[in-house]
Amino acid sequence: MLAKEIQDPFDDKDWIFEIKWDGYRAIAEVDNGKVKLYSRNGITFEYSYPLVFSELKKMKLQAVLDGEIVVLNDEGQPEFQLLQHYDANRHRPIQYYVFDLLSLNGKNTCGLPLVERKKILSGIIKKNDVIKYSDHIVGEGIHFFEAVKEKDMEGVMAKKSSSKYYIGRRTNEWLKVKHNKTQEAIIAGYTEPAGSRKYFGSLVLGIREGKKLKYIGHTGSGFNQSTLKEMYEMLQPLVQKNSPFSEKVKTNMPVTWVKATLVCEIKFTEVTNDGMLRHPIFLHLREDKSTKEVTMANIKTKKSDVKKIEKAVYDKDSSVDKEFSFGKIKVKATNMGKVYFPEDGITKGDVINYYIAMSDYILPYLKGRPESLLRNPNGIHDKGFFQKDAGEDAPSFVKRQIVHSVSNNKDIDYIICDNQPTLTYLNNLGCIELNPWHSTVEDLDKPSYLIIDIDPSDKNTFEQVVEAANVVKQVLDKAGASSYCKTSGSSGLHIYVPTGKKYTYDQVKDFALLVCTMASEELPGFTTLERNLRKRGNKHIYMDYLQNSKGQTIASVYSLRPKPGATVSTPLLWNEVKVGLSPRDFHINNIVKRVKKVGDIFSNVLGKGIDLNKCFKRLKG
């Protein structure tokens, strides 16, 4: 289970607060002498930290534990770099702080409230120099954070007392508050932008070391489109040919050097042994600071500071390329280790492998349909961009279809994703999400299905989304129309009705409008047909029937969404559409297993379809 990051600590009697340990997250499976000890990514720690492993073997216990492995520095505090280089620090104390219990005596405990799990845990973790129970305080998060801050520790974990343990998920019931550092730095250059980003990619940073400028890293975080442009324009008069560094600086993209005259303030988490800022984020310029003041002496931090994301995320080599073979067709995928979902440690390679594993299930919903490509080549926190034309670089195995756009009065060369090589090619372009048309090239004017998008505002609860979906189903049942529901993978639900390519978009849209109108009349308090968020108010769910228009697209069933948690738009049985359902229940790590168990429960969406005339008559009668 993962935590979301927040900026400020808080007090709440319904929450507990723990130390955020500066180490490696580790799961321990203990079975009376048999032990497995591994990371979030399944990497064994047996040989890396043998002392922890051997102490776990001594425990007369059958349990699955969750905790953090740390190594203590001279001040008795956890220090990540000592753990990272443990072979050279085996004389230092190593400890495994256990903070949660997933299973005991063969029984799953994830459904118990956190405080109950911890109460049981405190009773089974006996006094030991290596295996430690990670204690907590109740309610007083602000005071606790201040105490942690005084000790210069990593931060605080805030957890709702009643929270269940959701494996592989990041929820609002576990939060982390970090103790960050800031530092002045001199801007020495900027790198070229990548993907859809404009102006520049990262600022190249340095500090004064005597008369020389020393490289301390680079940052592209902390900017929006406006500040990117502002900074870029400010740097143009300072551009120079030569690097201001005496050392050779290696960057991922080509650099434009500038005169080292501007000073900025950077937020960061740690200074590495070689003097690099770890996870630097641009805050603002410091016009009141001279470059002469920006020296190593200004970095007042200890190595035990916060690390932003577990080391496993950053250890993946983003430059790894791989060639996939599909019969005689070969598809090259580049930068397989590039992190797409930073909070979850999910890479481009993970996305490609997910779609390969799911290809038999998702391809039937893509075949023959023009694809609007939503590309996020720099990961989910990059805004991304839509692309419709296949472009000149599309390989020969990619099927294409030219469709004339009336609104733009131009021909668009769409990609048709008919096979696995094309799917992998799209994934390599950065298509985390797949957006097919509702109709196929056989007859682009007649959709295969009707879609009603239950689209909430920020103020709606998901329970209200569930209630609205069930009312839509009741209306469709009355019409005699079979319907199928899936999560959007974001905040809403999508309801599909098979139409069998028998009706035009306008005919399908008219029926969807009638259904949405009748459903909204049943729930006037929080649903509306008003699309404009300002006009509908922020407490109303939009019953979107306008999805049923030619050229409109929506995230395909089984498509990943570029959202934290790597959620998947997942088909549901109607008995699953009830209170307690969450879109975050379905994600990259569990969908393959789910479909192998339940099969493709969405397949009837591509069936022969309803009799639209009879459905109209039943509702109007």
QUIBEL-V354405 format. One record per run of one state. SS is the DSSP state (@ for helix, = for strand, . for the rest). FROM is the first residue (numbers start at 0). LEN is the number of residues. If there is no record, write none. Layout:
# QUIBEL-V354405
ss-><SS,SS>
from-><FROM,FROM>
len-><LEN,LEN>
This chain:
# QUIBEL-V354405
ss-><.,=,.,=,.,=,.,=,.,=,.,@,.,=,.,=,.,@,.,@,.,=,.,=,.,@,.,=,.,=,@,.,=,.,=,.,=,.,=,.,=,.,@,.,=,.,=,.,=,.,=,.,=,.,=,.,@,.,=,@,.,@,.,=,.,=,.,=,.,=,@,.,@,.,=,.,=,.,=,.,=,.,=,.,@,.,=,.,=,.,=,.,@,.,=,.,=,.,@,.,=,.,@,.,=,.,=,.,=,.,=,.,=,.,@,.,@,.,=,.,@,.,@,.,@,.>
from-><0,1,6,10,19,23,31,33,38,43,44,49,57,61,72,77,78,79,84,85,88,93,104,106,108,113,124,130,133,136,140,150,154,160,169,178,180,191,202,209,211,219,224,236,238,240,254,258,262,268,269,271,276,278,280,285,290,293,294,295,298,310,314,321,326,328,333,338,341,345,347,357,358,365,369,371,372,375,384,387,398,405,409,416,419,428,432,433,435,437,448,455,461,479,483,487,492,498,504,522,526,528,532,536,540,544,552,553,559,560,566,568,570,572,573,576,582,585,586,587,590,598,602,606,611,620>
len-><1,5,4,9,4,8,2,5,5,1,5,8,4,11,5,1,1,5,1,3,5,11,2,2,5,11,6,3,3,4,10,4,6,9,9,2,11,11,7,2,8,5,12,2,2,14,4,4,6,1,2,5,2,2,5,5,3,1,1,3,12,4,7,5,2,5,5,3,4,2,10,1,7,4,2,1,3,9,3,11,7,4,7,3,9,4,1,2,2,11,7,6,18,4,4,5,6,6,18,4,2,4,4,4,4,8,1,6,1,6,2,2,2,1,3,6,3,1,1,3,8,4,4,5,9,1>
